[in-house]
């Protein structure tokens, strides 16, 4: 499993060869980032004053 082994793949190449993992990451990363962004926006929102 050294550099001279023609059958060895780089770890990034193994990641890119797995379409299901890429699909899960493509859905999970935006979901998590937008959810955290929404929580931050709600936290920074000033309290509404009632009339």
Backbone as numpy.savetxt, mean C-alpha at the origin, in Angstrom:
# Nx Ny Nz CAx CAy CAz Cx Cy Cz
22.62 -20.88 -4.60 21.78 -19.70 -4.60 22.65 -18.46 -4.60
23.73 -18.50 -5.28 24.63 -17.36 -5.36 24.32 -16.51 -6.58
25.17 -15.57 -6.84 24.98 -14.70 -7.98 25.18 -15.44 -9.30
25.88 -16.55 -9.29 26.15 -17.30 -10.51 25.02 -18.27 -10.86
24.06 -18.45 -9.98 22.95 -19.36 -10.22 21.97 -18.73 -11.21
21.79 -19.32 -12.40 20.90 -18.70 -13.39 19.42 -18.81 -13.04
19.05 -19.68 -12.11 17.65 -19.86 -11.74 17.21 -18.96 -10.60
18.13 -18.26 -9.97 17.75 -17.42 -8.84 17.13 -16.13 -9.34
16.09 -15.67 -8.63 15.40 -14.44 -8.99 15.60 -13.43 -7.88
15.65 -12.20 -8.27 15.74 -11.11 -7.30 14.42 -11.03 -6.54
14.43 -10.65 -5.26 13.17 -10.58 -4.49 12.13 -9.65 -5.12
12.56 -8.56 -5.71 11.60 -7.65 -6.36 10.97 -8.35 -7.57
11.75 -9.14 -8.29 11.21 -9.88 -9.43 10.18 -10.90 -8.98
10.42 -11.55 -7.85 9.44 -12.49 -7.31 8.15 -11.76 -6.96
8.26 -10.55 -6.40 7.08 -9.76 -6.06 6.31 -9.38 -7.32
7.01 -8.93 -8.34 6.35 -8.50 -9.57 5.75 -9.65 -10.37
6.20 -10.87 -10.12 5.66 -12.04 -10.81 4.38 -12.56 -10.17
3.96 -12.01 -9.05 2.78 -12.49 -8.34 1.63 -11.50 -8.55
0.72 -11.76 -9.50 -0.35 -10.79 -9.78 -1.35 -10.64 -8.64
-1.57 -11.69 -7.86 -2.53 -11.58 -6.75 -2.00 -10.68 -5.65
-0.71 -10.79 -5.37 -0.11 -9.90 -4.37 -0.14 -8.46 -4.85
0.12 -8.24 -6.13 0.06 -6.89 -6.67 -1.36 -6.33 -6.61
-2.35 -7.18 -6.85 -3.75 -6.75 -6.76 -4.10 -6.35 -5.33
-3.70 -7.18 -4.37 -3.99 -6.87 -2.96 -3.29 -5.59 -2.54
-2.03 -5.43 -2.92 -1.31 -4.21 -2.57 -1.91 -2.99 -3.27
-2.36 -3.15 -4.50 -2.97 -2.05 -5.23 -4.29 -1.59 -4.65
-4.98 -2.46 -3.95 -6.23 -2.09 -3.29 -5.98 -1.64 -1.86
-5.10 -2.33 -1.15 -4.89 -2.05 0.27 -4.16 -0.74 0.52
-3.14 -0.43 -0.27 -2.36 0.79 -0.02 -3.21 2.05 -0.20
-3.98 2.20 -1.29 -4.85 3.39 -1.38 -5.93 3.40 -0.29
-6.49 2.24 0.04 -7.52 2.19 1.07 -6.98 2.69 2.40
-5.83 2.20 2.80 -5.24 2.61 4.08 -4.84 4.08 4.04
-4.21 4.51 2.96 -3.74 5.90 2.92 -4.91 6.89 2.91
-5.96 6.62 2.13 -7.10 7.53 2.11 -7.89 7.48 3.41
-7.94 6.33 4.06 -8.62 6.24 5.35 -7.88 7.08 6.40
-6.57 6.95 6.45 -5.79 7.75 7.39 -5.91 9.23 7.07
-5.88 9.59 5.79 -6.05 10.97 5.38 -7.41 11.51 5.83
-8.46 10.71 5.70 -9.79 11.12 6.14 -9.86 11.32 7.65
-9.23 10.43 8.40 -9.20 10.59 9.86 -8.48 11.87 10.26
-7.38 12.16 9.58 -6.63 13.39 9.88 -7.48 14.61 9.55
-8.18 14.59 8.43 -9.04 15.71 8.06 -10.17 15.90 9.08
-10.76 14.80 9.54 -11.81 14.92 10.55 -11.26 15.44 11.87
-10.05 15.03 12.21 -9.44 15.46 13.46 -9.11 16.95 13.43
-8.72 17.46 12.26 -8.34 18.87 12.13 -9.55 19.78 11.85
-10.70 19.21 11.63 -11.89 20.00 11.35 -12.33 20.74 12.62
-12.58 22.05 12.52 -13.02 22.77 13.71 -14.46 22.37 14.08
-14.77 22.52 15.34 -16.11 22.17 15.82 -17.12 23.16 15.23
-18.26 22.64 14.80 -19.29 23.49 14.20 -20.05 24.20 15.30
-20.37 25.46 15.03 -21.19 26.22 15.97 -22.64 26.14 15.52
-23.51 25.87 16.46 -24.93 25.75 16.13 -25.57 27.14 16.17
-26.53 27.39 15.30 -27.18 28.71 15.28 -28.04 28.97 16.49
